[in-house]
Amino acid sequence: MTDTSAAQDELTISAPHRELLDQVLDKWSLAVLNELCEQPSRFNELRRAIPNVTQKSLTATLRKLERNGIVERVLLSSRPVAVEYRITRLGKTLRTPIDVILQWATDHMPEIERARADFDLL
């Protein structure tokens, strides 16, 4: 294997990694993670906190995050029985890389907007 092909292999995102990144970095997942990093929330609290998310999208997002071990669904012993969503220990480890990506976007947004404007003129 040459150095070039080894470097390319390191940059290739395999199917399981691609699927996970697609699930964790979609717009609703980022919004849910942002809310749950602050505090556990019930479903309707999340719906109110995340503008424009539909019930279907929020349900699907929570299930994906729960399946990946990033969010947990906790039954509360109340009458009637209620459910609360919490970020897991694994999910908390996403906070730093997500914050770095968001900071990068903030820092470079003027350059990105200029590039978009230049491209749109073509």
VENGI-V602002 format. One record per helix or strand of 2 or more residues. SS is the DSSP state (H for helix, E for strand). FROM is the first residue (numbers start at 1). LEN is the number of residues. If there is no record, write none. Layout:
ss=SS from=FROM len=LEN
ss=SS from=FROM len=LEN
//
This chain:
ss=H from=3 len=9
ss=H from=15 len=10
ss=H from=27 len=12
ss=E from=41 len=2
ss=H from=43 len=7
ss=H from=55 len=13
ss=E from=71 len=6
ss=E from=82 len=6
ss=H from=89 len=4
ss=H from=94 len=28
//
